[in-house]
Amino acid sequence: MSRCKDKFLGCLLGGAIGDALGWPVEYKSKGEIFAIHGINGVRQLEINGTGKAFVSDDTQMTLFTAEGILFSDTKEKAIDNIYLAYLRWLRTQGYNVPVVEEGWLINDQRLYSKRTPGNISVSSLNSGLVGSLEKAINTSKGCGGTVRVSPVGMVCPPHDAFKIGSMTSAITHGHPTAHISSGAYSMLISLLQDGVELEDSIDRIILYLREIEGSNETRAAIELAKRLFDLDYPSQDAFMLLGAGWNGDEALGISIYSSLVSKGDFKKGLFTAVNHDGNSDGTGTMTGSILGTILGASKLPEEWGYRIEIRDLINFFAERLYTKYINYNS
C-alpha cells in the first residue's frame, strides 16, 4: 500500500493520542502510575472540563514542524522554514522573540498553552543561535529533537527523511545521537508510509546506520529493541534495559519495541509505551505515530481520536502534508 491520506492522518493523530495518553504521567514513576491507575496502569485518556484530552509540547512542535514544511517550496529549503516555525512556537510559549508572523498556528490561541516545553528546545531557540549538523550549540541527546520530526518522514523518501530529520533535530539539540535518532525515526516513518513492513523497515534502518559515523548508540538501541522482542521479554524487564526515554536513542528504542509487541494492536502498543518510568508522552507520541502510520486513521480508536483537543488542526495539517508530498515527488 503506497502513501495515502489515511496514513498521513494516522501518523499525526496516532502521535497526538499517544501524547495525550502519556503526558499526564510523564514525570511519574512506574510505581506511582500503577498506584494511581491500578494494576494495569494507564488505560484511558485524561479528559478535561471541555471534554477533550490535552496534548503536550511534543504534538505542538510536531505541528510547527509540519507548518515549516508547508512553507517550503522544496525539501532542501525546509530547514530554514522549520526553524522560523519553531520561533513562532517559542512565541506561543511566552517568549518575546522576533518572528515571521505568517502561519496558521501562531493565530490559534490553543497553541499558547504551556505543556511542559522542553528546556533544551526553549533555551536553544531563545539563544538566537541556530544549530546545524556542522555546528552544534550544545551537547544534548534529549528526545525533544526526535519526537517532533514525523512530518519529515511523511513527505520525504527514506534517505531524504534521514538527512532532513537529522538536520531538523540539530536546530536545537547538539549531540550526534540526537541527530541520528531523529533521522532514523524520520526514515522509519517514511518507510512505513511507503508500505514497508515494520520489521523489514527496522532491518533496513539498522543496515543504513552501519554506514553512518557516530550511529553506535542509536543503532544499539534499535538492535536491543528488536532483540528483546525476538526473545519475548516481558515489557517491564525490557524497559530496565531500554532506558527511560529521555534521550533520543532511548525514546526510539522504546517506541520500536512497543510497536513490535503491539502486533498491530494500537491500544496495546500505547499501553506498553506509556506505563513505565520516564518520558511517557515522548514514547507515547512516537509509538502512536508509528502505529498510526501502519494502521491508518480509519483503524484508530474513534473514542480516543475525537477527544483530542486540536483534532481539527491535525486533520488540516495531514491534508496539507499529503498535498505537499505529491508536489515534492511529482
ZAZAKE-699167 format. One record per residue: residue in one letter; y, z, x negated of N, C-alpha, C in turn. Coordinates in steps of 0.1 Angstrom, whole numbers, padded with zeros to 4 digits, always signed. Layout:
BEGIN
AYZXYZXYZX;...
// end
This chain:
BEGIN
M-0012+0000-0008+0000+0000+0000+0012+0000-0009;S+0021-0010-0007+0033-0011-0015+0044-0002-0010;R+0055-0002-0017+0066+0007-0013+0071+0004+0001;C+0074+0014+0009+0078+0012+0023+0087+0023+0027;K+0094+0021+0038+0104+0031+0043+0097+0045+0046;D+0085+0045+0051+0078+0057+0054+0076+0066+0042;K+0073+0059+0031+0070+0067+0018+0083+0071+0012;F+0094+0064+0014+0107+0068+0009+0111+0081+0016;L+0110+0080+0030+0114+0092+0038+0104+0104+0035;G+0092+0101+0033+0082+0111+0030+0085+0118+0017;C+0090+0111+0007+0093+0117-0006+0105+0127-0004;L+0116+0123+0002+0127+0132+0004+0125+0143+0014;L+0118+0140+0025+0116+0150+0035+0105+0160+0030;G+0095+0155+0024+0085+0164+0019+0090+0173+0008;G+0099+0168+0000+0106+0177-0010+0114+0188-0004;A+0122+0184+0007+0130+0194+0013+0122+0204+0021;I+0111+0200+0027+0102+0210+0033+0097+0220+0023;G+0092+0215+0012+0086+0224+0001+0097+0233-0004;D+0109+0228-0006+0120+0236-0010+0123+0247+0000;A+0124+0244+0013+0127+0253+0023+0116+0264+0025;L+0104+0260+0022+0093+0270+0023+0093+0279+0011;G+0097+0274-0001+0096+0283-0012+0109+0290-0016;W+0120+0285-0011+0133+0292-0015+0134+0307-0012;P+0130+0311+0001+0132+0325+0004+0124+0334-0005;V+0114+0329-0012+0105+0338-0021+0107+0334-0036;E+0117+0327-0039+0119+0322-0053+0118+0333-0063;Y+0125+0344-0061+0126+0354-0071+0116+0366-0069;K+0107+0364-0059+0097+0375-0056+0084+0373-0064;S+0078+0384-0068+0065+0383-0074+0054+0380-0064;K+0043+0376-0069+0032+0373-0060+0028+0385-0052;G+0028+0397-0058+0025+0409-0050+0035+0411-0039;E+0048+0409-0042+0059+0411-0032+0057+0400-0021;I+0054+0388-0024+0052+0378-0014+0040+0382-0004;F+0029+0386-0010+0018+0390-0001+0020+0403+0006;A+0028+0412+0001+0032+0424+0008+0040+0421+0020;I+0049+0411+0019+0058+0408+0030+0051+0399+0040;H+0044+0389+0035+0039+0379+0044+0024+0380+0047;G+0017+0390+0042+0003+0391+0045-0006+0385+0034;I-0019+0387+0036-0028+0383+0025-0029+0368+0022;N-0024+0360+0031-0023+0345+0029-0010+0340+0024;G+0000+0350+0022+0012+0346+0017+0021+0338+0027;V+0031+0331+0021+0040+0323+0030+0032+0312+0037;R+0034+0311+0050+0027+0301+0058+0036+0293+0067;Q+0049+0298+0069+0058+0292+0078+0072+0292+0072;L+0080+0282+0077+0094+0281+0072+0101+0294+0078;E+0111+0298+0070+0120+0309+0075+0132+0302+0083;I+0132+0305+0095+0142+0299+0104+0154+0308+0106;N+0166+0302+0104+0178+0310+0105+0184+0309+0120;G+0195+0315+0122+0201+0317+0135+0204+0304+0142;T+0205+0293+0135+0208+0280+0141+0195+0273+0145;G+0184+0279+0142+0171+0272+0145+0166+0263+0134;K+0173+0264+0122+0169+0255+0111+0164+0263+0099;A+0158+0256+0089+0154+0262+0077+0163+0257+0066;F+0169+0267+0058+0177+0263+0047+0170+0257+0035;V+0177+0247+0028+0172+0242+0016+0180+0248+0004;S+0175+0247-0008+0182+0252-0019+0190+0242-0027;D+0196+0246-0038+0203+0236-0047+0194+0225-0051;D+0180+0227-0051+0171+0216-0056+0173+0204-0047;T+0173+0206-0034+0175+0195-0024+0189+0190-0024;Q+0198+0199-0025+0212+0194-0026+0214+0184-0038;M+0209+0188-0050+0211+0180-0062+0203+0167-0061;T+0191+0168-0054+0184+0156-0052+0192+0145-0044;L+0198+0150-0034+0207+0141-0026+0218+0136-0034;F+0224+0144-0042+0235+0139-0051+0230+0129-0061;T+0218+0131-0066+0212+0120-0075+0211+0107-0067;A+0206+0108-0055+0205+0096-0046+0218+0090-0044;E+0228+0098-0042+0242+0092-0039+0247+0085-0052;G+0244+0090-0064+0248+0083-0076+0241+0070-0077;I+0229+0070-0074+0221+0057-0075+0227+0047-0065;L+0230+0051-0053+0235+0042-0043+0249+0036-0047;F+0256+0042-0056+0269+0037-0060+0268+0028-0073;S+0255+0025-0077+0253+0018-0089+0248+0004-0086;D+0254-0006-0091+0250-0020-0089+0237-0023-0096;T+0234-0017-0107+0222-0019-0115+0216-0006-0119;K+0203-0006-0122+0197+0006-0127+0204+0011-0140;E+0208+0002-0148+0214+0006-0161+0227+0014-0159;K+0234+0011-0148+0247+0018-0146+0245+0031-0138;A+0233+0035-0135+0231+0046-0126+0235+0060-0132;I+0233+0061-0145+0236+0074-0152+0250+0079-0150;D+0260+0070-0152+0274+0073-0151+0277+0078-0137;N+0271+0071-0127+0274+0074-0113+0267+0087-0109;I+0255+0089-0114+0248+0102-0111+0256+0113-0117;Y+0262+0112-0129+0270+0123-0134+0282+0125-0125;L+0289+0115-0121+0300+0117-0112+0296+0124-0099;A+0284+0120-0094+0279+0127-0082+0276+0142-0085;Y+0271+0145-0096+0269+0159-0100+0282+0167-0100;L+0293+0160-0105+0305+0167-0105+0310+0170-0090;R+0307+0161-0081+0310+0163-0067+0302+0175-0062;W+0289+0176-0066+0281+0187-0062+0287+0200-0067;L+0292+0200-0080+0298+0212-0086+0310+0216-0078;R+0318+0206-0073+0330+0209-0064+0325+0216-0052;T+0314+0212-0046+0309+0219-0034+0305+0233-0036;Q+0302+0236-0049+0298+0250-0052+0310+0259-0056;G+0322+0254-0054+0334+0262-0055+0341+0260-0069;Y+0338+0250-0077+0344+0248-0090+0354+0237-0089;N+0366+0240-0093+0377+0231-0092+0377+0221-0103;V+0368+0212-0103+0367+0201-0113+0372+0188-0108;P+0378+0180-0116+0383+0167-0112+0371+0158-0108;V+0372+0152-0097+0361+0143-0092+0366+0130-0086;V+0357+0121-0086+0360+0108-0078+0356+0111-0064;E+0366+0111-0055+0365+0116-0042+0358+0106-0032;E+0349+0099-0037+0341+0090-0029+0328+0096-0026;G+0321+0090-0016+0307+0096-0014+0307+0102+0000;W+0294+0103+0005+0292+0109+0018+0291+0124+0017;L+0285+0129+0006+0281+0143+0006+0293+0153+0005;I+0303+0149-0003+0315+0157-0005+0323+0160+0007;N+0321+0152+0017+0328+0153+0030+0319+0160+0041;D+0307+0165+0037+0298+0172+0046+0299+0187+0043;Q+0304+0195+0051+0306+0209+0049+0293+0217+0047;R+0282+0211+0052+0269+0218+0050+0265+0219+0035;L+0270+0209+0027+0267+0209+0013+0275+0219+0005;Y+0285+0226+0011+0293+0235+0004+0287+0249+0004;S+0275+0251+0009+0268+0264+0009+0262+0266-0005;K+0264+0277-0011+0258+0281-0024+0243+0285-0021;R+0234+0279-0027+0220+0282-0026+0214+0285-0039;T+0218+0295-0046+0214+0299-0059+0214+0288-0069;P+0226+0281-0071+0226+0270-0080+0222+0274-0094;G+0215+0265-0101+0210+0268-0114+0221+0270-0124;N+0220+0280-0132+0231+0284-0142+0233+0273-0152;I+0223+0267-0157+0224+0256-0167+0231+0244-0161;S+0228+0240-0149+0234+0229-0143+0249+0231-0141;V+0252+0243-0136+0266+0247-0134+0274+0248-0147;S+0269+0255-0157+0276+0257-0169+0278+0243-0177;S+0268+0235-0177+0269+0222-0184+0279+0213-0177;L+0279+0212-0164+0288+0203-0157+0302+0209-0158;N+0304+0222-0158+0317+0228-0158+0323+0228-0172;S+0315+0225-0182+0320+0225-0196+0328+0213-0199;G+0327+0202-0191+0334+0190-0194+0326+0181-0204;L+0315+0186-0209+0307+0178-0218+0296+0170-0210;V+0292+0159-0215+0281+0152-0208+0269+0150-0218;G+0258+0156-0215+0247+0155-0224+0240+0141-0223;S+0233+0137-0233+0225+0125-0233+0213+0127-0241;L+0204+0117-0242+0192+0118-0250+0195+0119-0264;E+0206+0113-0268+0210+0113-0282+0219+0125-0286;K+0225+0131-0276+0234+0142-0279+0232+0153-0269;A+0225+0163-0273+0222+0175-0264+0234+0184-0264;I+0237+0190-0252+0247+0200-0251+0242+0214-0250;N+0229+0216-0250+0223+0229-0250+0208+0227-0254;T+0200+0238-0253+0186+0237-0257+0177+0241-0245;S+0182+0239-0233+0175+0243-0221+0163+0234-0218;K+0151+0241-0215+0139+0234-0210+0138+0236-0195;G+0148+0242-0188+0147+0245-0174+0144+0233-0165;C+0138+0237-0154+0133+0226-0145+0144+0221-0136;G+0156+0227-0137+0167+0222-0129+0170+0207-0131;G+0167+0202-0143+0169+0188-0146+0158+0180-0140;T+0147+0186-0137+0135+0179-0133+0134+0177-0118;V+0137+0188-0110+0134+0188-0096+0143+0178-0088;R+0154+0174-0094+0163+0165-0087+0162+0150-0089;V+0151+0146-0097+0151+0132-0101+0142+0123-0092;S+0136+0128-0082+0127+0120-0074+0133+0106-0069;P+0146+0106-0066+0152+0093-0061+0151+0082-0072;V+0151+0086-0085+0150+0077-0096+0136+0070-0095;G+0126+0077-0093+0112+0072-0091+0111+0063-0079;M+0119+0066-0068+0118+0059-0056+0123+0044-0058;V+0133+0042-0066+0139+0029-0067+0135+0021-0079;C+0130+0028-0089+0127+0021-0102+0112+0019-0104;P+0109+0008-0111+0095+0007-0116+0091+0017-0126;P+0078+0020-0128+0074+0032-0136+0081+0034-0149;H+0081+0024-0158+0087+0026-0171+0102+0029-0171;D+0109+0021-0162+0123+0024-0160+0125+0038-0154;A+0116+0042-0145+0118+0055-0139+0117+0066-0150;F+0107+0064-0159+0106+0074-0170+0119+0075-0178;K+0125+0063-0182+0137+0063-0190+0149+0069-0183;I+0151+0064-0171+0163+0069-0163+0161+0083-0158;G+0149+0087-0155+0147+0101-0151+0150+0110-0163;S+0146+0106-0175+0148+0114-0187+0163+0115-0189;M+0170+0104-0188+0185+0104-0190+0192+0112-0180;T+0187+0112-0168+0194+0120-0157+0193+0135-0160;S+0181+0139-0165+0179+0153-0168+0188+0157-0180;A+0190+0148-0190+0197+0151-0202+0212+0153-0199;I+0217+0149-0188+0231+0152-0185+0234+0167-0186;T+0225+0175-0182+0227+0189-0182+0217+0198-0190;H+0206+0192-0193+0195+0200-0199+0192+0193-0213;G+0192+0201-0224+0192+0196-0237+0179+0194-0244;H+0169+0202-0240+0156+0202-0247+0148+0189-0244;P+0141+0183-0254+0133+0171-0251+0122+0174-0241;T+0117+0186-0240+0107+0189-0230+0113+0187-0216;A+0125+0191-0214+0132+0190-0201+0133+0175-0198;H+0137+0167-0207+0139+0152-0205+0126+0146-0202;I+0116+0149-0210+0103+0142-0209+0096+0146-0196;S+0097+0159-0192+0091+0163-0180+0097+0156-0168;S+0110+0154-0169+0118+0147-0158+0114+0133-0157;G+0113+0127-0169+0108+0113-0170+0094+0111-0164;A+0085+0120-0168+0071+0119-0163+0071+0121-0148;Y+0079+0130-0142+0079+0133-0128+0085+0120-0121;S+0095+0114-0126+0101+0102-0120+0090+0091-0120;M+0083+0090-0132+0073+0080-0133+0062+0082-0123;L+0058+0095-0121+0047+0098-0111+0051+0093-0097;I+0064+0097-0093+0068+0092-0080+0068+0077-0079;S+0072+0070-0090+0073+0056-0090+0059+0050-0088;L+0049+0055-0095+0035+0050-0094+0030+0053-0080;L+0032+0064-0075+0027+0068-0062+0034+0059-0051;Q+0047+0056-0053+0054+0047-0044+0047+0033-0044;D+0042+0029-0056+0036+0016-0057+0021+0016-0051;G+0017+0028-0047+0003+0029-0041-0008+0032-0050;V-0004+0036-0063-0014+0040-0073-0020+0054-0068;E-0033+0056-0069-0038+0069-0065-0033+0080-0075;L-0033+0092-0069-0028+0103-0077-0034+0105-0090;E-0048+0106-0091-0054+0109-0103-0053+0097-0113;D-0053+0085-0108-0050+0074-0117-0036+0074-0122;S-0026+0078-0114-0012+0079-0118-0011+0090-0130;I-0018+0101-0128-0017+0111-0138-0023+0106-0151;D-0034+0099-0151-0040+0094-0163-0031+0084-0170;R-0024+0076-0162-0015+0066-0168-0004+0073-0175;I+0001+0084-0169+0012+0091-0175+0008+0098-0188;I-0004+0104-0188-0009+0110-0200-0010+0100-0211;L-0015+0088-0208-0017+0078-0218-0003+0073-0223;Y+0007+0072-0214+0020+0068-0218+0027+0078-0227;L+0025+0091-0224+0032+0101-0231+0026+0102-0245;R+0015+0098-0248+0009+0098-0262+0018+0090-0271;E+0025+0081-0266+0034+0072-0275+0048+0078-0275;I+0051+0089-0268+0065+0094-0267+0066+0106-0276;E+0076+0105-0286+0078+0116-0295+0083+0128-0288;G+0078+0140-0291+0082+0152-0285+0076+0155-0272;S+0066+0148-0268+0060+0150-0255+0049+0160-0254;N+0046+0167-0265+0034+0175-0266+0033+0186-0255;E+0045+0193-0252+0044+0203-0242+0042+0197-0228;T+0049+0187-0225+0048+0180-0212+0033+0175-0210;R+0029+0168-0220+0015+0163-0219+0005+0174-0218;A+0006+0185-0225-0003+0196-0224-0003+0202-0210;A+0009+0203-0204+0010+0209-0191+0002+0200-0181;I+0004+0187-0182-0003+0178-0172-0018+0178-0175;E-0022+0178-0187-0036+0178-0190-0043+0191-0186;L-0035+0202-0187-0041+0215-0183-0042+0215-0168;A-0032+0210-0160-0033+0210-0146-0045+0202-0141;K-0047+0190-0148-0059+0182-0144-0072+0189-0148;R-0073+0195-0159-0085+0202-0163-0088+0214-0154;L-0078+0221-0150-0081+0233-0141-0086+0228-0127;F-0080+0216-0123-0085+0211-0110-0100+0206-0112;D-0103+0199-0123-0116+0194-0125-0126+0206-0126;L-0122+0217-0131-0131+0229-0133-0131+0237-0120;D-0124+0233-0110-0123+0240-0097-0119+0255-0099;Y-0108+0257-0107-0103+0270-0109-0096+0275-0097;P-0098+0288-0093-0090+0294-0082-0075+0293-0086;S-0067+0291-0076-0053+0289-0078-0046+0301-0085;Q-0050+0313-0081-0043+0324-0087-0046+0326-0102;D-0059+0322-0106-0062+0322-0120-0055+0311-0127;A-0054+0299-0121-0048+0288-0127-0033+0290-0130;F-0026+0297-0121-0012+0300-0123-0010+0309-0135;M-0019+0317-0139-0018+0325-0151-0017+0317-0163;L-0023+0305-0162-0023+0296-0174-0012+0285-0173;L-0008+0281-0161+0001+0271-0159+0016+0276-0161;G+0018+0289-0159+0031+0294-0161+0038+0297-0147;A+0051+0300-0148+0059+0304-0136+0067+0293-0130;G+0068+0282-0137+0075+0270-0132+0090+0270-0135;W+0095+0279-0144+0109+0279-0147+0113+0268-0156;N+0104+0263-0165+0107+0252-0173+0101+0239-0167;G+0107+0228-0172+0103+0215-0166+0088+0212-0167;D+0082+0215-0179+0068+0212-0181+0059+0221-0172;E+0063+0234-0171+0055+0242-0162+0056+0238-0147;A+0068+0235-0143+0070+0231-0129+0062+0218-0126;L+0062+0209-0136+0054+0196-0134+0040+0199-0133;G+0035+0208-0142+0020+0211-0142+0016+0218-0129;I+0024+0228-0125+0021+0234-0112+0021+0225-0100;S+0031+0216-0100+0032+0206-0089+0020+0196-0089;I+0016+0192-0101+0005+0183-0102-0008+0190-0098;Y-0010+0202-0102-0022+0210-0099-0022+0212-0084;S-0011+0216-0078-0011+0219-0063-0013+0206-0055;S-0008+0195-0060-0011+0182-0053-0025+0178-0054;L-0031+0181-0065-0046+0177-0067-0054+0186-0058;V-0052+0199-0058-0061+0208-0050-0059+0206-0035;S-0047+0200-0031-0045+0198-0017-0055+0188-0011;K-0059+0179-0019-0068+0168-0014-0062+0161-0002;G-0049+0159-0003-0042+0152+0008-0038+0160+0020;D-0040+0173+0019-0036+0182+0030-0022+0188+0026;F-0011+0183+0032+0002+0186+0028+0005+0201+0029;K+0001+0208+0039+0003+0222+0040-0004+0230+0029;K-0017+0226+0027-0025+0233+0017-0018+0232+0003;G-0013+0220+0000-0006+0218-0013+0006+0226-0014;L+0014+0227-0003+0026+0236-0004+0023+0250-0005;F+0013+0255+0003+0009+0269+0002+0005+0273-0012;T-0002+0264-0019-0006+0266-0033+0007+0267-0042;A+0016+0258-0039+0028+0256-0048+0038+0267-0047;V+0039+0274-0036+0050+0284-0034+0045+0299-0035;N+0032+0301-0034+0027+0315-0033+0023+0320-0047;H+0033+0322-0056+0029+0326-0070+0042+0333-0076;D+0040+0339-0087+0051+0345-0094+0060+0333-0100;G+0072+0333-0097+0081+0323-0103+0089+0314-0094;N+0091+0302-0098+0100+0293-0093+0095+0286-0080;S+0093+0293-0069+0086+0288-0058+0093+0276-0051;D+0107+0276-0051+0113+0265-0045+0112+0252-0053;G+0113+0253-0066+0112+0242-0075+0099+0235-0074;T+0088+0243-0075+0075+0238-0074+0071+0233-0060;G+0077+0240-0050+0076+0235-0037+0082+0222-0034;T+0094+0220-0040+0101+0207-0039+0094+0196-0045;M+0089+0198-0057+0082+0187-0064+0069+0184-0058;T+0061+0194-0054+0048+0192-0047+0051+0185-0034;G+0061+0189-0027+0064+0182-0014+0067+0168-0016;S+0075+0165-0026+0078+0151-0028+0066+0142-0033;I+0058+0148-0041+0046+0141-0045+0037+0138-0033;L+0034+0148-0025+0025+0146-0014+0032+0138-0003;G+0045+0140-0001+0052+0132+0009+0052+0117+0006;T+0053+0114-0007+0051+0100-0011+0038+0095-0008;I+0027+0103-0011+0014+0098-0009+0011+0096+0006;L+0015+0105+0014+0012+0105+0028+0021+0097+0037;G+0034+0097+0033+0044+0091+0041+0050+0101+0051;A+0062+0099+0056+0068+0108+0065+0061+0109+0078;S+0054+0099+0083+0048+0099+0096+0036+0108+0096;K+0031+0113+0084+0019+0122+0084+0023+0136+0080;L+0036+0139+0079+0041+0152+0076+0042+0160+0089;P+0040+0173+0088+0040+0182+0100+0054+0181+0107;E+0054+0176+0119+0066+0175+0127+0073+0188+0129;E+0065+0199+0131+0071+0212+0134+0079+0217+0123;W+0077+0212+0111+0085+0215+0099+0096+0205+0097;G+0093+0193+0098+0103+0182+0095+0115+0184+0103;Y+0114+0186+0116+0126+0186+0124+0134+0199+0122;R+0129+0209+0115+0136+0222+0113+0145+0221+0101;I+0144+0211+0092+0152+0211+0080+0166+0209+0084;E+0175+0217+0078+0189+0218+0082+0197+0205+0080;I+0194+0197+0070+0201+0184+0068+0192+0172+0070;R+0183+0173+0080+0174+0162+0082+0181+0149+0084;D+0193+0149+0090+0200+0136+0092+0204+0130+0079;L+0208+0138+0069+0212+0132+0056+0199+0127+0049;I+0188+0134+0050+0176+0129+0044+0172+0116+0050;N+0173+0114+0063+0170+0101+0069+0179+0090+0064;F+0192+0094+0063+0202+0084+0059+0199+0079+0045;F+0197+0089+0036+0195+0085+0022+0182+0078+0019;A+0172+0082+0026+0159+0075+0025+0160+0060+0029;E+0168+0057+0040+0170+0044+0044+0178+0036+0034;R+0189+0042+0029+0198+0035+0019+0190+0033+0006;L+0182+0043+0001+0175+0041-0011+0165+0030-0010;Y+0159+0028+0001+0149+0017+0003+0156+0004+0002;T+0168+0003+0008+0176-0009+0007+0180-0012-0008;K+0184-0001-0015+0187-0002-0029+0175-0007-0037;Y+0164-0002-0034+0151-0006-0041+0149-0021-0040;I+0151-0026-0028+0149-0040-0025+0159-0048-0033;N+0172-0044-0034+0182-0051-0041+0180-0050-0056;Y+0176-0039-0061+0173-0037-0076+0162-0047-0080;N+0152-0049-0071+0140-0056-0076+0138-0069-0069;S+0148-0074-0063+0147-0088-0057+0150-0099-0067;
// end
